[in-house]
Amino acid sequence: MIKIKLLFAIAIFCQVFAQAQITLGMEVKAGVTGAGLYDNTAPNYYTRSVAGVQLGTLISADFPSGIALETGLMYMGKNFAYDFKKYPSESKRKDGTYLREQVFNNHYLEIPFNIAYRLRARKLRFVWKAGPYIATNFAANTRETWEHYKDSLFTHVSKKKYTRHIGSKSTDDVKLFDVGFNIGTGIEVERFTIGIQYGVGLMDILPSNEAEYLKNRVFVFAVGFRIK
């Protein structure tokens, strides 16, 4: 009896879906990201963007009015760097090392929930979209660059790389989850797409850092191909 009711409910849903003339679409995307942090209150550092990669697939429910509901799964490289604003005094550089740069690589899987609108103009379709996202950080590491000095003279550069601990505790290096909001625009030519997107995070992703409320921000330039 339960199976019969379930099949009946599925049949009704399919009929309503067909009558509403909703079509399903799929888009494969690849792009370049430029990420960083905002609300950074650390006095001796500033953050700058480091290039990353976006890869993934989006699925959309397209309505005849041009409105669409869109979701999918995206890999997002949200990388940024810390640099010192000022060099230490020369007396502190005579013997020892000076940390010049730290590059933080954060690898996210992100699920967006967008509302999109497509406006047809001859052979082009202009697209605007916006919506929240949820993301999980599945890998994080840091690359450090050290400058070595002796008697105030530069000798050589050394580099090291280490993994950062991901979790939900205040002592962890990087938060496991992030939520935020994306807004984007672009154009479609037949099945090819090109667009830009800007996303802002709403969570402090570096809980153990001295600065408070360090949140993701990321700019994306991407191209894609709509399978349907």
N, C-alpha and C positions, 0 to 999 in steps of 0.2 A: 504493500500500500504506500509506504514511504517513497519507494522508487518511482511509483506511478505519479505521485504528487510532484516529485523533483523533476521528472521529465516534462510534466505539464507546465511547471513554472519556467523551465528552460525554453520551452516552445513559445510561451507567451512573451518572454523577454526577447527572443529572436524576432518575433513578429513586430513588437514595438520598435526594436532597433532598426528593422528594415523599413518600416513605415516612416520613421523619422529621417530616413535618407542619410544616416550617419555612415561615413566611410572611415576605414582604418588606414593609417599611414605609418610608414617606418622610414627613419632617416639614420644613416651611418655618418658619424662626424669625426673629424680630426682637426686639432688646432694647437695653437701655441698660447701658453698662459704666462702672465706676468703678475706675480703675487707679492704681498707684503703684509704689514701689520698696521693697524691704526689704533688710536688712543694710547700710544706709547708714551709713558711718563718717565722712562729711565733717563736720567740727566746726561749720562756720558756716552750714549749710543744713539744711533738712528738706524732705521731699516730701509733697505732698498730692494727693489724687485730683482728676482733671478728667474730666468726663463725656465718654463716647464712644458709639459705636454698634456693635452686633453684628447681622450679617445673614448668612444662609446656609441650607443645606439639609443634613439628616442622613438617612442611609439605614441601616436596621436589619434584621437577621435575627432574627425573633422565634420563640422556641421555645414549645411548649405549657406548659412549666413556669413561664413568666413571665420567664425569663431572655432577654436579647437582646444581640446584638453590634452595636455602633453605630459608624459613621464618617461622614464627610462633608467639606464644605468650608465654612469660616466666615470672614467678614471680621470682624476684631476691631480696634476702636480702643482702643489702650492708651496713654492720655494721662495725664501727670502734670505737676506744677509744682514749681519750686524757689522758696522764699522765704527771704530773710535772716531770721535769728532776731532780730537787733538792728539798729537804725538806727546809722549812723556818728555820731560826735560832731558837735555843731552846727558846730564850727570847720571840719569837712571838708565841710559842706553850704553854706557861704556862697557859694561860686562853683563852678559845675560841675553835675554830675548825680549821681543816685543810682539804681542798678539796683534796682527794687522787686520784679520778678517775671520768671521765665522759665517759659513753658509749652511742654512738649515733646509734640508730636503724633506718635505712632507708628502706622502702618497695617500690620496684619499679615493674612496669609492663613494660617489655622490648620486643621490636619487632626487631629481627635480620634480616639482609639481607645478607646471606652468599653465596659465591661460594665454592663448595666442590668438592673434587676429591677422588674417591675410587679406590684403586688398589687391585685386587684380587690376593691372594697368597694361593693356596690350599683351605683350609676351612676358611681362614681368609680374611678379607678385611681391609686394612689400609686406614684410612680416614684423610685427611687434609682439613681444611676449614678456611675461613677468610672473613671478611666483616664488614660494619658499622652497628650500631644499633641506634634506638631512644628509649627513655624511659621516663616514667612519674612517679614521686614520689607521691604515693597516701596516705602515712601515715609516720610520723616521730615522734620519741620521744627520750628523753634523760633520762638516769638513772645516778644519782650522788651518790657517796659514800663519806661520811664525817667521819673523825676521830676526836674524841673529847678528849681534854686534860684539865687537871687542875693541876696547880703547876708542870708543865712539865711532869706529869704522864698521860699515856693513860687511859681513862675511858671506852669509848664504841664507837661503830660505828653506824651511822644512814644512812639510804638510802631514797632517794626520786626519783620520776619519774614524768615527765611532758611532755606534747605534744608540738611539735615545729611547728611554723607557716610556711606553704608551700605557695609559691607564686613567682611572677616574679619581685617584687620590690627589690630595694637595701636594704630595711629595713627588709625584710623577713628573716627567719632563714635558710630555705632551698629552693633551686630553684625547680620549678615545673617540668621542663624538663631537660633532659640530652641527649647528643649525644656522640658517641664514636666509638671505633673500637675493634672488637673481633678477636682473632686468636686461633685456637685449633687443636687438633689431637686426634686420638683414633683408636680403632680396633672394628670390628664387627665379631661376631661368630654366624652364622645363623641369628637369629633375635635379639640377645642380643648385646648391645653396652656398651662400657666403654671408657671414654675419659677425657681429661683435656682441659681447656680453660682459656685464659688470656684476660681481657678486660681493656682498658684505656679510660677514659672519656676525653672530649675536652672542657667541660664547668666548670666554677667556680660554685660549688654547694652550697657554703656557702657565699652568698653575703654580709651578715652583719658582717662577721668575720674580725678581724684586719689583718690577713694574706691574701695575695692576691693569686688568682689562685689555689684554693684548689680543685683538680679534683679527681674523682673516679678512683680507680684501684681495680680490683677484680679477684681472682683466683678461678676457679671452678673445682671440681672433681665430675663427674656425671656418672650414669649408666642409661641405657634406654632399651626400647623394641620397635622394629619396627613392627607396625601392618601390613604394606605392604612392 
